[in-house]
């Protein structure tokens, strides 16, 4: 058997492993040398395997390399890489860069006269707008896509779009609408027998239930998600579930349980080099320290979180950290500085169309 044929068979096996939810095994298979002609397919599958585990920064570097190739050499692979890179950058908080990548992809679509990828681009554009805080525009696109997925009876696709709608409604202040979307998303993923989708819908639902003060329900949803993800290769989802559960336990007064989940979550986020989401864990640890009367310790966590939120362009996190630090300044008798920081945080939230400063349970 020729080396090229062996390489093709290994590429096919890696694809099968990835589709079966075994990205670590796929990645190990792809680390072995392959003929030069298969380098692009190998790098794309390597990137997909990394992305499936939550290693978004490492995946993005591989996708960028693939976009450096002329799209005419393999237009389908180039467009898939374009969409995947935009998705990774969006998740990393780089919505502006993701938007530019998508514009370049749209240009290739027009020049090549291709129509099959338009829906995928529209979905990613809606998600980028959602990440950028452009909630009305995002929801308008998502509404059209929801009709299309429902019309095709695509239950996983329907569940995903409803999940995206739930997040957009939550951060735009429509909490009842958000809860409704997340519940519908969960039902659709369950009908599709999509365990990964079920876990993400549970976490979305847990988040909005928590903000609405339905803490026991929120705890149960996050706990179920954490159980589903316990052995999942998706390290990001596992970290997210643990952090969300930590938030609920903190709000219920179980500071020991909350701290334990936060620390487990921080290990996973650090492994992924996901510094923005790790900052949410630091903020949570700061809240635990604050409620235990440790002002100095809480201030350290809040300042570390604020620095990471600023570096990552995470407006919601920056508002949370500034509000917390304003409270600490007031507790230390520095009311004037506290008032000024509180005012700036509220203005920042309003400018971004967020309602973080109004969330009593956050």
Rosetta blueprint (number, residue, H / E / L):
1 X L
2 X L
3 X H
4 X H
5 X H
6 X H
7 X H
8 X H
9 X H
10 X H
11 X H
12 X H
13 X H
14 X H
15 X H
16 X H
17 X H
18 X H
19 X H
20 X L
21 X L
22 X L
23 X H
24 X H
25 X H
26 X H
27 X H
28 X H
29 X H
30 X H
31 X L
32 X L
33 X L
34 X L
35 X L
36 X H
37 X H
38 X H
39 X H
40 X H
41 X H
42 X H
43 X H
44 X H
45 X H
46 X H
47 X H
48 X H
49 X H
50 X H
51 X H
52 X H
53 X H
54 X L
55 X L
56 X H
57 X H
58 X H
59 X H
60 X H
61 X H
62 X H
63 X H
64 X H
65 X H
66 X H
67 X H
68 X L
69 X L
70 X L
71 X H
72 X H
73 X H
74 X L
75 X H
76 X H
77 X H
78 X H
79 X H
80 X H
81 X H
82 X H
83 X H
84 X H
85 X H
86 X H
87 X H
88 X H
89 X H
90 X H
91 X H
92 X L
93 X L
94 X L
95 X H
96 X H
97 X H
98 X H
99 X H
100 X H
101 X H
102 X H
103 X H
104 X H
105 X H
106 X H
107 X H
108 X H
109 X H
110 X H
111 X H
112 X H
113 X L
114 X L
115 X L
116 X L
117 X L
118 X H
119 X H
120 X H
121 X H
122 X H
123 X H
124 X H
125 X H
126 X H
127 X H
128 X H
129 X H
130 X H
131 X H
132 X L
133 X L
134 X L
135 X H
136 X H
137 X H
138 X H
139 X H
140 X H
141 X H
142 X H
143 X H
144 X H
145 X H
146 X H
147 X H
148 X H
149 X H
150 X H
151 X H
152 X L
153 X L
154 X L
155 X H
156 X H
157 X H
158 X H
159 X H
160 X H
161 X H
162 X H
163 X H
164 X H
165 X H
166 X H
167 X H
168 X H
169 X H
170 X H
171 X H
172 X L
173 X L
174 X L
175 X H
176 X H
177 X H
178 X H
179 X H
180 X H
181 X H
182 X H
183 X H
184 X H
185 X H
186 X H
187 X H
188 X H
189 X H
190 X H
191 X H
192 X H
193 X L
194 X L
195 X H
196 X H
197 X H
198 X H
199 X H
200 X H
201 X H
202 X H
203 X H
204 X H
205 X H
206 X H
207 X H
208 X H
209 X H
210 X H
211 X H
212 X L
213 X L
214 X L
215 X H
216 X H
217 X H
218 X H
219 X H
220 X H
221 X H
222 X H
223 X H
224 X H
225 X H
226 X H
227 X H
228 X H
229 X L
230 X L
231 X L
232 X L
233 X L
234 X L
235 X H
236 X H
237 X H
238 X H
239 X H
240 X H
241 X H
242 X H
243 X H
244 X H
245 X H
246 X H
247 X H
248 X H
249 X H
250 X H
251 X H
252 X L
253 X L
254 X L
255 X H
256 X H
257 X H
258 X H
259 X H
260 X H
261 X H
262 X H
263 X H
264 X H
265 X H
266 X H
267 X H
268 X H
269 X H
270 X H
271 X H
272 X H
273 X L
274 X L
275 X H
276 X H
277 X H
278 X H
279 X H
280 X H
281 X H
282 X H
283 X H
284 X H
285 X H
286 X H
287 X H
288 X H
289 X H
290 X H
291 X H
292 X L
293 X L
294 X L
295 X H
296 X H
297 X H
298 X H
299 X H
300 X H
301 X H
302 X H
303 X H
304 X H
305 X H
306 X H
307 X H
308 X H
309 X H
310 X H
311 X H
312 X H
313 X L
314 X L
315 X H
316 X H
317 X H
318 X H
319 X H
320 X H
321 X H
322 X H
323 X H
324 X H
325 X H
326 X H
327 X H
328 X H
329 X H
330 X H
331 X H
332 X L
333 X L
334 X L
335 X H
336 X H
337 X H
338 X H
339 X H
340 X H
341 X H
342 X H
343 X H
344 X H
345 X H
346 X H
347 X H
348 X H
349 X H
350 X H
351 X H
352 X L
353 X L
354 X L
355 X L
356 X H
357 X H
358 X H
359 X L
360 X L
361 X L
362 X L
